[in-house]
């Protein structure tokens, strides 16, 4: 039974993942990052927070049909040839190793501002392997074929990287890292030289060592994330939880005030209800929000600070309301209601999201 070419399998995997993301809300045409981030795009605060698997998953995520189409056309054009040169297993290893180096370099160059994904870092590695193979076999390849393939691949890579310098949203670091990684892996995984020439025998281990050294240097010089993604996710969950609780507390507050105006309930009983149903709830919310330790650079940090202040002000206002009801002092009751109104007016609550992150296609 004939084996399915790796190139075809990689294209099928990329298309299948894109179709699945469309089903879950990704955009067909536009560069959005929410779905891609959830599906494993490369993002500094998340990847460097222990989700290192994103270095691999990001290779199969694309930002729109045009992004996917351009990458798959390039992979189909070059991948079939390079797969025949190296065989199925070596080709797959080159593809993945180049993609890994590209995504690592992207983490260093992009910092924590870009959600990146795409196969082009690995595809540049395929072009790098093509040039490495042709260079090693230049004495056995017809001059016209060498000129057409080698310099064609070199020109394509140079023009693509140059274009990436001019257009925002293109992850050039992943392209450069992938090209370098593919070239080194191409040299290291080249088929054995029957002539037994010593220089050729030295190229393979030296190239492998150079690749591993690059990976180690990138990992050891990786800048720390400006904030931890796990803490940001926890903060978002707490923010959404608080917003839901705040709506319920507001309804209870309104019901108590309506009964106070309607009569039939003692001031002491109303004060007790305010303490148990409003004040204690805002106190618990304030303490819960205060326990979240979030770096100032995190997207949800401003929202979290606003909500802490809001919960504190509403707690103080409800406490003042309970005291005014117990004292049967209309002026203190009115002051507490004004405090609560000001807390709402001064607070503009928008749940945090990584607004500082932009999509970077590869």
GIZI-V869787 format. One record per residue. N is the residue number from 0. RES is the residue in one letter. BURIAL is + if it has 9 or more other C-alpha atoms within 8 Angstrom, else -. D_FIRST is the distance of its C-alpha to the first C-alpha in Angstrom with 1 decimal. Layout:
n=N res=RES burial=BURIAL d_first=D_FIRST
n=N res=RES burial=BURIAL d_first=D_FIRST
This chain:
n=0 res=X burial=- d_first=0.0
n=1 res=X burial=- d_first=3.8
n=2 res=X burial=- d_first=6.5
n=3 res=X burial=- d_first=9.3
n=4 res=X burial=+ d_first=12.4
n=5 res=X burial=+ d_first=15.1
n=6 res=X burial=+ d_first=17.6
n=7 res=X burial=+ d_first=16.2
n=8 res=X burial=+ d_first=15.9
n=9 res=X burial=- d_first=19.5
n=10 res=X burial=+ d_first=20.9
n=11 res=X burial=- d_first=19.5
n=12 res=X burial=+ d_first=21.1
n=13 res=X burial=+ d_first=24.4
n=14 res=X burial=+ d_first=24.6
n=15 res=X burial=- d_first=24.0
n=16 res=X burial=+ d_first=26.7
n=17 res=X burial=+ d_first=29.0
n=18 res=X burial=- d_first=28.7
n=19 res=X burial=- d_first=29.5
n=20 res=X burial=+ d_first=32.5
n=21 res=X burial=+ d_first=33.7
n=22 res=X burial=- d_first=33.7
n=23 res=X burial=- d_first=35.8
n=24 res=X burial=- d_first=38.3
n=25 res=X burial=+ d_first=37.2
n=26 res=X burial=+ d_first=38.6
n=27 res=X burial=- d_first=36.6
n=28 res=X burial=- d_first=38.7
n=29 res=X burial=- d_first=41.0
n=30 res=X burial=- d_first=40.9
n=31 res=X burial=+ d_first=41.5
n=32 res=X burial=+ d_first=40.9
n=33 res=X burial=- d_first=41.5
n=34 res=X burial=+ d_first=38.1
n=35 res=X burial=+ d_first=36.3
n=36 res=X burial=+ d_first=38.6
n=37 res=X burial=- d_first=37.9
n=38 res=X burial=+ d_first=34.1
n=39 res=X burial=+ d_first=34.3
n=40 res=X burial=+ d_first=35.6
n=41 res=X burial=+ d_first=37.2
n=42 res=X burial=+ d_first=40.9
n=43 res=X burial=+ d_first=43.3
n=44 res=X burial=+ d_first=45.3
n=45 res=X burial=+ d_first=42.3
n=46 res=X burial=+ d_first=39.9
n=47 res=X burial=+ d_first=42.8
n=48 res=X burial=+ d_first=43.9
n=49 res=X burial=- d_first=41.1
n=50 res=X burial=- d_first=38.2
n=51 res=X burial=- d_first=36.4
n=52 res=X burial=- d_first=33.0
n=53 res=X burial=+ d_first=34.0
n=54 res=X burial=+ d_first=33.3
n=55 res=X burial=+ d_first=29.5
n=56 res=X burial=+ d_first=29.7
n=57 res=X burial=+ d_first=31.8
n=58 res=X burial=+ d_first=29.0
n=59 res=X burial=+ d_first=27.5
n=60 res=X burial=+ d_first=30.8
n=61 res=X burial=+ d_first=32.4
n=62 res=X burial=+ d_first=35.9
n=63 res=X burial=+ d_first=35.6
n=64 res=X burial=+ d_first=33.3
n=65 res=X burial=- d_first=34.7
n=66 res=X burial=+ d_first=33.9
n=67 res=X burial=+ d_first=30.3
n=68 res=X burial=- d_first=29.9
n=69 res=X burial=- d_first=31.3
n=70 res=X burial=+ d_first=29.2
n=71 res=X burial=+ d_first=25.9
n=72 res=X burial=- d_first=26.9
n=73 res=X burial=+ d_first=27.7
n=74 res=X burial=+ d_first=24.5
n=75 res=X burial=+ d_first=22.5
n=76 res=X burial=- d_first=24.8
n=77 res=X burial=+ d_first=24.7
n=78 res=X burial=+ d_first=21.7
n=79 res=X burial=+ d_first=19.1
n=80 res=X burial=- d_first=21.3
n=81 res=X burial=+ d_first=22.1
n=82 res=X burial=+ d_first=18.5
n=83 res=X burial=- d_first=17.9
n=84 res=X burial=- d_first=21.1
n=85 res=X burial=+ d_first=20.5
n=86 res=X burial=- d_first=16.8
n=87 res=X burial=+ d_first=15.1
n=88 res=X burial=- d_first=17.2
n=89 res=X burial=+ d_first=20.4
n=90 res=X burial=+ d_first=20.2
n=91 res=X burial=+ d_first=20.0
n=92 res=X burial=- d_first=22.8
n=93 res=X burial=+ d_first=24.9
n=94 res=X burial=+ d_first=24.5
n=95 res=X burial=+ d_first=25.7
n=96 res=X burial=+ d_first=28.3
n=97 res=X burial=+ d_first=29.8
n=98 res=X burial=+ d_first=29.9
n=99 res=X burial=+ d_first=31.7
n=100 res=X burial=+ d_first=34.3
n=101 res=X burial=+ d_first=34.9
n=102 res=X burial=+ d_first=35.5
n=103 res=X burial=+ d_first=37.8
n=104 res=X burial=+ d_first=39.8
n=105 res=X burial=+ d_first=40.0
n=106 res=X burial=+ d_first=41.6
n=107 res=X burial=+ d_first=44.2
n=108 res=X burial=- d_first=45.0
n=109 res=X burial=+ d_first=44.8
n=110 res=X burial=+ d_first=46.8
n=111 res=X burial=+ d_first=46.9
n=112 res=X burial=+ d_first=47.4
n=113 res=X burial=+ d_first=43.9
n=114 res=X burial=+ d_first=41.0
n=115 res=X burial=+ d_first=38.1
n=116 res=X burial=+ d_first=34.4
n=117 res=X burial=+ d_first=31.8
n=118 res=X burial=+ d_first=28.9
n=119 res=X burial=+ d_first=31.0
n=120 res=X burial=+ d_first=32.0
n=121 res=X burial=+ d_first=28.4
n=122 res=X burial=+ d_first=27.9
n=123 res=X burial=+ d_first=31.1
n=124 res=X burial=+ d_first=29.5
n=125 res=X burial=+ d_first=26.6
n=126 res=X burial=+ d_first=29.4
n=127 res=X burial=+ d_first=31.2
n=128 res=X burial=+ d_first=28.2
n=129 res=X burial=+ d_first=27.9
n=130 res=X burial=+ d_first=31.6
n=131 res=X burial=+ d_first=31.4
n=132 res=X burial=+ d_first=28.7
n=133 res=X burial=+ d_first=30.7
n=134 res=X burial=- d_first=33.8
n=135 res=X burial=+ d_first=32.5
n=136 res=X burial=- d_first=31.1
n=137 res=X burial=+ d_first=34.1
n=138 res=X burial=- d_first=35.3
n=139 res=X burial=- d_first=32.0
n=140 res=X burial=+ d_first=31.4
n=141 res=X burial=- d_first=33.5
n=142 res=X burial=- d_first=36.5
n=143 res=X burial=- d_first=35.9
n=144 res=X burial=- d_first=32.3
n=145 res=X burial=+ d_first=33.6
n=146 res=X burial=+ d_first=36.4
n=147 res=X burial=- d_first=34.4
n=148 res=X burial=+ d_first=31.6
n=149 res=X burial=+ d_first=33.6
n=150 res=X burial=+ d_first=36.7
n=151 res=X burial=+ d_first=34.9
n=152 res=X burial=+ d_first=33.1
n=153 res=X burial=+ d_first=36.5
n=154 res=X burial=- d_first=38.3
n=155 res=X burial=- d_first=35.9
n=156 res=X burial=+ d_first=36.3
n=157 res=X burial=- d_first=40.0
n=158 res=X burial=- d_first=40.6
n=159 res=X burial=- d_first=38.5
n=160 res=X burial=+ d_first=40.4
n=161 res=X burial=- d_first=43.7
n=162 res=X burial=- d_first=43.0
n=163 res=X burial=+ d_first=42.3
n=164 res=X burial=+ d_first=45.8
n=165 res=X burial=- d_first=47.4
n=166 res=X burial=- d_first=45.6
n=167 res=X burial=- d_first=46.1
n=168 res=X burial=- d_first=43.1
n=169 res=X burial=+ d_first=40.7
n=170 res=X burial=+ d_first=39.8
n=171 res=X burial=+ d_first=40.4
n=172 res=X burial=+ d_first=40.4
n=173 res=X burial=+ d_first=36.7
n=174 res=X burial=+ d_first=36.0
n=175 res=X burial=+ d_first=38.0
n=176 res=X burial=+ d_first=36.6
n=177 res=X burial=+ d_first=33.0
n=178 res=X burial=+ d_first=33.8
n=179 res=X burial=+ d_first=35.5
n=180 res=X burial=+ d_first=32.8
n=181 res=X burial=+ d_first=30.0
n=182 res=X burial=+ d_first=32.1
n=183 res=X burial=+ d_first=32.8
n=184 res=X burial=+ d_first=29.3
n=185 res=X burial=+ d_first=28.2
n=186 res=X burial=+ d_first=30.8
n=187 res=X burial=+ d_first=30.0
n=188 res=X burial=+ d_first=26.2
n=189 res=X burial=+ d_first=26.4
n=190 res=X burial=- d_first=24.8
n=191 res=X burial=- d_first=27.2
n=192 res=X burial=- d_first=29.8
n=193 res=X burial=- d_first=30.0
n=194 res=X burial=- d_first=33.6
n=195 res=X burial=- d_first=34.6
n=196 res=X burial=- d_first=37.1
n=197 res=X burial=- d_first=38.8
n=198 res=X burial=- d_first=39.0
n=199 res=X burial=+ d_first=35.2
n=200 res=X burial=+ d_first=34.8
n=201 res=X burial=- d_first=37.3
n=202 res=X burial=+ d_first=35.6
n=203 res=X burial=+ d_first=32.6
n=204 res=X burial=+ d_first=34.6
n=205 res=X burial=+ d_first=37.3
n=206 res=X burial=+ d_first=35.0
n=207 res=X burial=+ d_first=33.4
n=208 res=X burial=- d_first=36.9
n=209 res=X burial=+ d_first=38.0
n=210 res=X burial=+ d_first=35.2
n=211 res=X burial=- d_first=36.1
n=212 res=X burial=- d_first=39.8
n=213 res=X burial=- d_first=39.4
n=214 res=X burial=+ d_first=37.7
n=215 res=X burial=- d_first=40.6
n=216 res=X burial=- d_first=43.2
n=217 res=X burial=+ d_first=42.0
n=218 res=X burial=- d_first=41.9
n=219 res=X burial=- d_first=45.3
n=220 res=X burial=- d_first=46.9
n=221 res=X burial=- d_first=45.5
n=222 res=X burial=- d_first=48.5
n=223 res=X burial=- d_first=49.3
n=224 res=X burial=+ d_first=48.6
n=225 res=X burial=+ d_first=51.8
n=226 res=X burial=+ d_first=51.1
n=227 res=X burial=+ d_first=48.8
n=228 res=X burial=+ d_first=46.4
n=229 res=X burial=- d_first=46.6
n=230 res=X burial=+ d_first=50.4
n=231 res=X burial=+ d_first=50.1
n=232 res=X burial=- d_first=47.9
n=233 res=X burial=- d_first=50.5
n=234 res=X burial=+ d_first=53.3
n=235 res=X burial=+ d_first=51.6
n=236 res=X burial=- d_first=51.2
n=237 res=X burial=+ d_first=54.9
n=238 res=X burial=+ d_first=56.0
n=239 res=X burial=+ d_first=54.4
n=240 res=X burial=- d_first=55.8
n=241 res=X burial=+ d_first=59.2
n=242 res=X burial=- d_first=59.2
n=243 res=X burial=- d_first=58.5
n=244 res=X burial=- d_first=61.3
n=245 res=X burial=- d_first=63.7
n=246 res=X burial=- d_first=63.4
n=247 res=X burial=- d_first=64.3
n=248 res=X burial=+ d_first=67.1
n=249 res=X burial=- d_first=68.5
n=250 res=X burial=- d_first=68.6
n=251 res=X burial=+ d_first=70.5
n=252 res=X burial=+ d_first=72.9
n=253 res=X burial=- d_first=73.7
n=254 res=X burial=- d_first=74.3
n=255 res=X burial=+ d_first=76.7
n=256 res=X burial=- d_first=78.6
n=257 res=X burial=- d_first=78.8
n=258 res=X burial=+ d_first=80.4
n=259 res=X burial=+ d_first=82.7
n=260 res=X burial=- d_first=84.0
n=261 res=X burial=- d_first=84.3
n=262 res=X burial=- d_first=86.4
n=263 res=X burial=- d_first=86.4
n=264 res=X burial=- d_first=84.6
n=265 res=X burial=- d_first=86.5
n=266 res=X burial=+ d_first=86.0
n=267 res=X burial=- d_first=85.3
n=268 res=X burial=- d_first=82.5
n=269 res=X burial=+ d_first=81.0
n=270 res=X burial=+ d_first=81.2
n=271 res=X burial=+ d_first=79.4
n=272 res=X burial=+ d_first=76.6
n=273 res=X burial=+ d_first=76.2
n=274 res=X burial=+ d_first=76.0
n=275 res=X burial=+ d_first=73.4
n=276 res=X burial=+ d_first=71.3
n=277 res=X burial=+ d_first=71.5
n=278 res=X burial=+ d_first=72.9
n=279 res=X burial=+ d_first=70.9
n=280 res=X burial=+ d_first=67.7
n=281 res=X burial=+ d_first=68.1
n=282 res=X burial=+ d_first=69.1
n=283 res=X burial=- d_first=65.9
n=284 res=X burial=+ d_first=63.9
n=285 res=X burial=+ d_first=65.7
n=286 res=X burial=- d_first=65.1
n=287 res=X burial=- d_first=61.4
n=288 res=X burial=+ d_first=61.0
n=289 res=X burial=- d_first=63.1
n=290 res=X burial=- d_first=60.8
n=291 res=X burial=- d_first=57.9
n=292 res=X burial=- d_first=57.8
n=293 res=X burial=+ d_first=56.1
n=294 res=X burial=+ d_first=56.3
n=295 res=X burial=- d_first=58.4
n=296 res=X burial=- d_first=55.5
n=297 res=X burial=+ d_first=53.4
n=298 res=X burial=+ d_first=53.2
n=299 res=X burial=+ d_first=54.7
n=300 res=X burial=+ d_first=57.6
n=301 res=X burial=- d_first=60.1
n=302 res=X burial=+ d_first=59.4
n=303 res=X burial=+ d_first=59.7
n=304 res=X burial=- d_first=63.0
n=305 res=X burial=+ d_first=64.3
n=306 res=X burial=+ d_first=63.3
n=307 res=X burial=+ d_first=65.1
n=308 res=X burial=- d_first=68.2
n=309 res=X burial=+ d_first=67.9
n=310 res=X burial=+ d_first=67.6
n=311 res=X burial=+ d_first=70.5
n=312 res=X burial=+ d_first=72.7
n=313 res=X burial=+ d_first=72.0
n=314 res=X burial=+ d_first=72.6
n=315 res=X burial=+ d_first=76.0
n=316 res=X burial=+ d_first=76.9
n=317 res=X burial=+ d_first=76.2
n=318 res=X burial=+ d_first=78.2
n=319 res=X burial=+ d_first=81.1
n=320 res=X burial=+ d_first=80.8
n=321 res=X burial=+ d_first=81.2
n=322 res=X burial=+ d_first=84.2
n=323 res=X burial=+ d_first=85.8
n=324 res=X burial=+ d_first=85.4
n=325 res=X burial=+ d_first=86.9
n=326 res=X burial=- d_first=89.8
n=327 res=X burial=- d_first=90.1
n=328 res=X burial=+ d_first=90.3
n=329 res=X burial=- d_first=89.1
n=330 res=X burial=- d_first=89.2
n=331 res=X burial=+ d_first=86.7
n=332 res=X burial=+ d_first=84.5
n=333 res=X burial=- d_first=84.5
n=334 res=X burial=- d_first=83.7
n=335 res=X burial=+ d_first=80.8
n=336 res=X burial=+ d_first=79.4
n=337 res=X burial=- d_first=79.9
n=338 res=X burial=+ d_first=77.9
n=339 res=X burial=+ d_first=75.0
n=340 res=X burial=- d_first=75.1
n=341 res=X burial=- d_first=75.1
n=342 res=X burial=+ d_first=72.2
n=343 res=X burial=+ d_first=70.1
n=344 res=X burial=- d_first=71.3
n=345 res=X burial=- d_first=70.7
n=346 res=X burial=+ d_first=67.1
n=347 res=X burial=- d_first=64.3
n=348 res=X burial=- d_first=61.2
n=349 res=X burial=- d_first=57.8
n=350 res=X burial=+ d_first=54.9
n=351 res=X burial=+ d_first=53.4
n=352 res=X burial=- d_first=50.2
n=353 res=X burial=- d_first=48.8
n=354 res=X burial=- d_first=50.7
n=355 res=X burial=- d_first=50.8
n=356 res=X burial=+ d_first=47.0
n=357 res=X burial=+ d_first=45.5
n=358 res=X burial=+ d_first=41.9
n=359 res=X burial=+ d_first=40.4
n=360 res=X burial=+ d_first=37.2
n=361 res=X burial=+ d_first=34.9
